[in-house]
Amino acid sequence: MPFNGPIIIAAAGIGSRLGQGRPKALLNIGGRTVIERLLTGCLKDEKDIRIVVGFQEQDLIDHVKEIRRDVIYVRNPDYRDGSTRRSFALAAQAVKQPLIMMDGDLLVAADSWRAFADRAAKVSAQGASSAERSLIGVTPVNSTDAVFVRTSGEGAEMKVEGFTRKEPQKYEWASIACLDSSAFTANTNYVFECLEPYLPLPAFSLNIAEIDTPADLAAAQEWLKKNGG
Amino acid sequence: MTTGFAFDFDGTVSTEELLPKLARELGIAEEMATLTKATMAGLLDFKQSFKLRCRLLDNVPISRVREILSSIPMCPEVADFIRERRNRCVIITGNLECWVGEAVQKALGCKLISSRAETANDRIGKLTYIVEKGPSLDEWRTEMNFDRVVAVGEGANDVEMLRRADIAIAFGGVHAPSLGALEAANYVVYQGEALCRLMAPL
């Protein structure tokens, strides 16, 4: 079953840590762009896709339009400030129900996405509070510039207890989460910072490859061979 | 919070631009295209350009224009959206009321703000009013006392309306939005269904 709300993909940034001079969603990995892999892979059956665009927006729109005609583009003209939180906030302004947010520089294994979206659909429909309607994506540490996540419990009981850039942990923030549309109003730079007041929050371990640095890019090629997508 | 929705007509609600279609039907496509090109290049402002375009058409019976207009389908999702909220929607178009008024009233039933001309013997005469979309949007907002206004358009003459709206949507359902419309927009969509999905919760 597709998720019963919008999937918002942040793809406005410059990708300065990677230094390719292209939006990271347009990176070519194994013959196809990252965004094409997302849209034709794990997100193929999702009904409501919204992409936040900024840096080289016309190129990105022209590319995505050929893959899928029904995408809603959210413009973030202030993309140079580097705040992904602001990108999601702009998209969330036009949304009333819970949503799934994700970065546009990820590869996600299709079965892993399906399990996440199914559980997200359940918690977002049944949760009594904003925290109970949330599901925070984490992943075993695999990127070079990680935001680590302190967790408690395992499996369905796993929770996010804190975020840290300094103390290495088993998991890192996957930049994917199911949240209320009001979750992005705090004046922070990054999404994980505006989640901090609500911790602990339910966590879900995803199989993803995130691409922030040249080393991540090489690792993503390997990940792709193993996981497809 | 009450929200009003303002729509451009040509290429936003309708699936084809009226004036170029008229020109083709009447065998003056080249003349019309030349004018459009000069306008796009900034050699003519919209008022001058519109006056000249009407001049090209002033021998055409108004009834014939309406007939041609009636053969242009409207975007079904957008038309439904407007019909369901007709008291909160307005069409703001540079086209003449004597051409599009009847079709808008019949098919959509919402308010229309349009240019006007004197008419006699089924022909247009002197233009008496040419719409400026930005000020028109402001007047409508004040008259209706909306808390916020959403504007939808794609052409260069929609830019002022998009800039003054609280939420601006560039709609490329028929052809790609102009660069100006794109830069004035908060959202960009290319399909009627996506446009209505975006607007429904607003």
Chai-1 contact restraints between the chains, C-beta under 6 A:
chainA,res_idxA,chainB,res_idxB,connection_type,confidence,min_distance_angstrom,max_distance_angstrom,comment,restraint_id
A,K65,B,Y190,contact,1.0,0.0,6.0,A-B,restraint_1
A,R69,B,Y190,contact,1.0,0.0,6.0,A-B,restraint_2
A,R69,B,Q191,contact,1.0,0.0,6.0,A-B,restraint_3
A,D70,B,Q191,contact,1.0,0.0,6.0,A-B,restraint_4
A,D70,B,A194,contact,1.0,0.0,6.0,A-B,restraint_5
A,I72,B,V189,contact,1.0,0.0,6.0,A-B,restraint_6
A,I72,B,A194,contact,1.0,0.0,6.0,A-B,restraint_7
A,I72,B,L198,contact,1.0,0.0,6.0,A-B,restraint_8
A,Y73,B,V188,contact,1.0,0.0,6.0,A-B,restraint_9
A,V74,B,Y187,contact,1.0,0.0,6.0,A-B,restraint_10
A,R75,B,A185,contact,1.0,0.0,6.0,A-B,restraint_11
A,R75,B,N186,contact,1.0,0.0,6.0,A-B,restraint_12
A,A94,B,L198,contact,1.0,0.0,6.0,A-B,restraint_13
A,K96,B,P201,contact,1.0,0.0,6.0,A-B,restraint_14
